[in-house]
Amino acid sequence: MKLLGHFALGFFSGVLVARLTGEVFSLPLILFCSLLPDLDFFARGWLIHRGLTHSVVVVCAGFFPMFVLGGFGLPYFAAIVTHLVGDYFNGGEQLLWPISRAWFIAPIRFQLNDRRLELVEVALFCAMLLFFFFGDVAFTI
């Protein structure tokens, strides 16, 4: 999945979870979290892309203190998990790192070079922008 798709899915999942929980959220932080797992892309040579940063174990461990101590963070968690789901269907990832270094790949995959997938991502991003500008989205910056 590419940038626009991750932004759109992270936006929709984060806003939906925030509405369901009543949590006030930071939209820029949700958008940042929707791309956070791909920071390993900039650490090539040190980290395997879609390894450590795409692990459900690492994400849950990172958010555990916020959930237990602060009782907040679900919209940001949803944005990151949506990223992991998107990449699961688009090439796979090491979902259980460090417990297992096995790659998990969905039985039905969408190819990165598939123009139809790119059109879907652009359409989702446009829908996100429409929802953002004309929808009822309350957030803090």
C-alpha positions, 0 to 999 in steps of 0.5 A: 500500500502506498502513502495515500492509502495509508493516510486514508485508512488511518484517517477513517479508522482513527476518526471512527474509533475516536467517535466511538470512544468519545476521545479527543484526538490530534488529526496530524498525530493520527496521520503520522501514526498511519505512516509510522510503521514505514519509518523503517524504510529510512533505516535500511541497512539497520532494519528489515522493511516490514519487520520490527516496525510492522509487528503487532507485538511491538505496536501493542507493547508500545501502546500498553502504557498509554492504555493502562496508565493514561486510558487514551490512545485508541485512535492512534492505535487504530491508525497504526493497525490499519497500516499493518492490515493494509501491508498484510494484503500487499506483500506481507510483514513480520507480524509477530516479530520478535516472537517469530521472524516468519512472514505473514502474507494474506492469501489474497494479495493486491499487487503494488504495481496494480493501477486499479489499487492505485485508483482505489487509494486515490479515491479513498484519499479523495473521500478522506478529504471530502469527509475532512472538509465537509464532514463533522470532524472535531479534533485538536491540533 
